[in-house]
Amino acid sequence: MMEETDDKAGKRKTWLIVFVASLFALATFWAVDRSILYILAGFSAFSLYMVLRNLKFTKAQPEFGNRYQQPYANQRSFWDDVRNLFNQSKVQSTPTTTKRLVQIVLVVFAGLVFLSILVPVMLSDGSAEQATENLRRARELYNSGVYDSSAYLYRFAIANEPENAELYLERGNAFLNNSQYDSAMLDYTKSLRLNPDYKEAFYNIGLIHFNRKQYQDGITVVKKAIAVDPEYKEAMALIGDCFYNSSRLDSALVWYEGAYSRGFVNAELTHLMAYIYDTQGQTQRAIPFYQETLSYDTTRTEIYARLGELLPGKEGNVYRQKAAQYTR
């Protein structure tokens, strides 16, 4: 009679548990992150290999007889037992054989589940309905700040609509927010091939150049966005930022004024404009922009101090007191 060695039985049970857990993890995380997917797939394959490796039996040493008799050396593998399923003359009707066949059926069933359900789901782009769901999920993840997973799910939507310039732009935005500038640039370029007048793609390429401190390249490409839309105020502000970081303050101010006059207003912009006017000696023009900045952000203590210097008398006292209060 064939008996299973205790050591192999314990190892097989452990790896079988790991294999089943890996399958559940794959089913749960297949659409979350590509790197996790690859790790789990590899771990599942390895654990299945370990299960099969430990499905081996040896003949038990005779209970009576020569106590120096060695155990039967030859081992029967898992695949030998599978072949014996098709040759009934070799299968003995014993409890051990029945248990063995149950184990084989369970392992084969688990493998079929993995191959027929999980693999097609992970590797296929899916139907149009599934692509729509993936797009919804990709946008949801993007809005939640999970950019890596968002970019991964966009691939399914793009596979379903390869001529959709907007999808390339959106995936490029996910790459951009994850600081994957090369991948983002590639998607924005594809977007522009499909829609040569896509101003947002020009703007975002300019933003990549700005983040890389390639300010002149940024100015050149963002001007193409303004050529498409002369009222593109966000693009004007970005060109101003490129000039400002290049220490070309006069040119920066021109673009900042253009953005401001078109309604692009925030504390950062008004502060920069006030600072440039101030450095140019145009303090009377700087004062209202300093004051406007404080209406958006009351925590900028350096502005209170500067207004206290620029404004005389009681009007300046208010700002001087505020500056003293914040610097205590």
PEWORA-V420421 format. One record per pair of residues at least 24 apart in sequence whose C-alpha atoms are under 10 Angstrom apart, sorted by the first residue. I is the first residue (numbers start at 0). J is the second residue. D is the distance in Angstrom with one decimal. If there is no record, write none. Layout:
# PEWORA-V420421
i j d
I J D
I J D
This chain:
# PEWORA-V420421
i j d
0 57 9.3
0 58 6.7
0 59 7.4
0 91 8.7
0 93 8.1
0 94 9.8
0 95 8.0
0 96 9.0
1 55 10.0
1 56 6.5
1 57 6.2
1 58 5.0
1 59 6.6
1 74 9.8
1 75 9.2
1 91 9.7
1 93 9.3
1 95 7.0
1 96 8.0
1 99 10.0
2 55 9.4
2 56 6.1
2 57 6.2
2 58 6.1
2 59 5.9
2 60 9.6
2 95 6.8
2 96 9.2
2 99 10.0
3 53 9.8
3 54 8.4
3 55 7.1
3 56 4.9
3 57 6.5
3 58 8.3
3 59 8.4
3 95 8.2
3 99 9.3
4 53 9.5
4 54 9.6
4 55 8.0
4 56 6.4
4 57 6.9
4 58 9.1
4 59 8.5
5 56 9.9
6 53 8.9
7 50 9.3
7 52 8.9
7 53 5.3
7 54 7.1
7 55 7.4
7 56 8.5
8 50 9.6
8 53 7.2
8 54 7.7
8 55 8.9
8 56 9.5
9 53 9.0
10 49 8.1
10 50 7.7
10 52 9.5
10 53 6.7
10 54 9.4
11 46 9.4
11 47 9.5
11 49 7.1
11 50 5.0
11 51 7.8
11 52 8.1
11 53 5.4
11 54 6.8
11 55 9.6
12 50 7.6
12 53 9.1
12 54 9.9
13 46 9.2
13 49 9.4
13 50 8.3
14 43 9.6
14 45 9.1
14 46 5.5
14 47 7.2
14 48 8.8
14 49 6.2
14 50 5.5
14 51 9.3
14 53 9.0
15 43 9.9
15 46 7.1
15 47 7.1
15 48 9.8
15 49 8.2
15 50 5.8
15 51 9.2
15 106 8.5
15 109 9.9
16 46 8.9
16 47 9.9
16 50 9.4
17 42 8.8
17 43 7.8
17 45 9.8
17 46 6.4
17 47 8.6
17 49 9.9
17 50 9.4
18 42 7.9
18 43 5.4
18 44 7.9
18 45 8.3
18 46 5.2
18 47 5.8
18 48 9.3
18 49 9.1
18 50 8.1
18 106 9.9
18 109 9.1
18 110 9.9
19 43 8.1
19 46 9.0
19 47 9.0
19 106 9.9
19 109 7.8
19 110 10.0
19 113 9.9
20 46 10.0
21 46 8.4
21 47 9.8
22 109 8.8
22 110 9.7
22 112 9.0
22 113 7.1
22 117 8.2
23 113 9.9
23 117 9.7
25 113 9.4
25 117 7.5
25 118 9.5
25 121 8.9
26 113 9.3
26 116 9.2
26 117 6.5
26 118 9.6
26 120 9.0
26 121 8.9
28 121 10.0
29 117 8.5
29 118 9.6
29 120 8.3
29 121 6.2
29 122 9.6
30 120 9.4
30 121 7.6
30 133 8.7
30 136 9.5
30 137 9.9
30 148 7.7
30 149 9.5
30 151 8.1
30 152 7.0
31 136 9.9
31 137 9.8
31 140 9.5
31 145 9.5
31 147 8.8
31 148 5.5
31 149 8.3
31 151 8.1
31 152 8.1
32 145 9.8
32 147 7.1
32 148 5.1
32 149 8.7
32 150 9.4
32 151 7.0
32 152 8.8
33 121 9.8
33 147 8.7
33 148 7.5
33 150 10.0
33 151 6.9
33 152 9.3
34 147 9.8
34 148 9.7
36 121 8.6
40 118 9.4
43 113 9.5
44 110 9.9
47 106 8.5
47 109 9.5
47 110 8.5
50 77 9.8
50 106 8.5
51 76 8.6
51 77 6.6
51 78 8.9
51 103 9.4
51 106 8.5
52 76 8.2
52 77 7.8
53 77 8.5
54 78 9.2
54 80 9.6
54 99 8.9
54 102 8.9
54 103 9.0
55 79 9.5
55 80 9.4
56 99 9.8
77 102 9.9
77 103 7.9
78 103 9.4
123 155 8.6
124 152 9.9
124 154 8.3
124 155 5.3
124 156 8.2
124 157 9.5
124 158 6.8
124 159 7.5
125 155 7.6
125 156 9.5
125 158 9.4
125 159 8.5
126 155 9.5
126 159 8.1
127 155 9.5
127 156 8.5
127 158 9.8
127 159 6.6
127 160 9.2
128 159 9.8
129 155 8.5
129 156 8.7
129 159 9.5
130 154 9.2
130 155 5.7
130 156 5.0
130 157 8.5
130 158 8.3
130 159 6.4
130 160 9.1
131 155 8.8
131 156 6.7
131 159 8.8
132 156 8.7
134 166 8.9
137 169 9.4
137 170 8.8
137 173 9.4
138 169 8.4
138 170 9.3
138 173 9.4
140 173 9.5
141 169 9.0
141 170 9.2
141 172 8.8
141 173 6.6
141 176 9.2
142 173 9.7
144 173 8.7
144 176 8.4
144 177 9.1
145 173 8.5
145 176 9.5
145 177 8.8
146 170 9.0
146 172 8.6
146 173 5.0
146 174 6.9
146 175 8.8
146 176 6.8
146 177 6.0
146 178 9.8
147 173 7.1
147 174 7.3
147 176 9.2
147 177 6.9
147 179 9.6
148 173 9.0
149 173 6.6
149 174 9.0
150 174 6.6
150 177 9.5
150 183 10.0
161 193 9.8
162 189 9.4
162 190 8.7
162 192 9.7
162 193 6.7
162 194 9.6
163 189 9.7
163 190 7.8
163 193 7.4
163 194 9.0
164 188 9.7
164 189 7.3
164 190 4.4
164 191 7.2
164 192 8.2
164 193 5.7
164 194 6.4
164 195 9.7
164 197 8.4
164 200 9.4
165 190 6.9
165 191 9.7
165 193 9.3
165 194 9.0
165 197 9.0
165 199 9.7
165 200 9.3
166 190 8.0
167 191 9.2
167 193 9.6
167 200 9.3
168 197 9.3
168 199 8.0
168 200 6.5
168 203 8.8
169 200 9.7
171 200 8.9
171 203 8.7
171 204 9.6
172 200 9.5
172 203 7.9
175 203 8.4
175 204 9.5
175 206 9.0
175 207 7.5
175 210 9.9
178 207 9.0
178 210 9.2
179 207 9.7
180 204 9.1
180 206 9.9
180 207 6.5
180 208 9.2
180 210 9.1
180 211 8.9
181 207 9.0
183 207 8.4
184 208 9.8
195 227 9.6
196 223 8.7
196 224 7.8
196 226 9.2
196 227 6.3
196 228 9.2
197 223 9.7
197 224 7.6
197 227 8.0
197 228 9.9
198 222 9.7
198 223 7.5
198 224 4.5
198 225 7.5
198 226 8.7
198 227 6.4
198 228 7.3
198 231 8.7
198 234 9.1
199 224 7.2
199 231 9.7
199 233 9.9
199 234 9.0
200 224 8.2
201 225 9.1
201 227 9.7
201 234 9.2
202 231 9.7
202 233 8.5
202 234 6.3
202 235 9.8
202 237 8.3
202 238 9.6
203 234 9.4
203 237 10.0
205 234 8.8
205 237 8.0
205 238 8.6
205 241 9.3
206 234 9.5
206 237 7.6
206 238 9.5
206 241 9.4
208 241 9.2
209 237 8.3
209 238 9.2
209 240 8.3
209 241 6.5
209 244 9.0
210 241 9.8
212 241 8.3
212 244 8.3
212 245 9.0
213 241 8.4
213 245 9.5
214 238 8.5
214 240 8.6
214 241 5.0
214 242 7.2
214 243 9.4
214 244 7.6
214 245 6.9
215 241 7.3
215 242 8.2
215 245 8.5
216 241 9.2
217 241 6.9
217 242 9.7
218 242 7.9
230 257 8.9
230 258 8.5
230 261 7.3
231 257 9.6
231 258 8.0
231 261 8.5
231 263 9.6
232 256 9.9
232 257 7.2
232 258 4.6
232 259 7.7
232 260 8.7
232 261 6.2
232 262 7.5
232 263 6.1
232 264 9.8
233 257 9.9
233 258 6.8
233 259 9.6
233 261 9.5
233 262 9.6
233 263 6.9
233 264 9.9
234 258 8.1
235 259 9.1
235 261 9.7
235 263 9.2
236 263 7.9
236 264 9.8
236 268 8.0
239 268 9.5
239 271 9.9
240 268 9.3
240 271 9.4
243 271 8.9
243 275 9.4
248 272 9.5
248 274 9.8
248 275 6.6
248 276 9.5
248 278 9.3
248 279 9.3
249 275 7.9
249 276 9.3
249 279 8.9
251 275 8.8
252 276 8.3
264 291 9.8
264 292 9.6
264 295 9.6
265 291 9.1
265 292 7.5
265 294 9.8
265 295 7.0
265 296 9.1
266 291 7.7
266 292 4.7
266 293 7.5
266 294 8.2
266 295 5.5
266 296 6.4
266 297 9.7
266 299 9.6
267 292 7.5
267 295 9.2
267 296 9.2
268 292 8.3
269 293 9.4
269 295 9.4
270 299 9.6
270 302 8.6
273 302 9.7
274 302 9.7
277 305 9.9
277 309 9.9
282 306 9.9
282 309 7.5
282 310 9.9
283 309 8.8
283 310 9.7
285 309 9.5
286 310 8.4
298 325 8.5
299 325 9.4
300 324 9.3
300 325 6.5
300 326 7.8
301 325 9.6
301 326 9.6
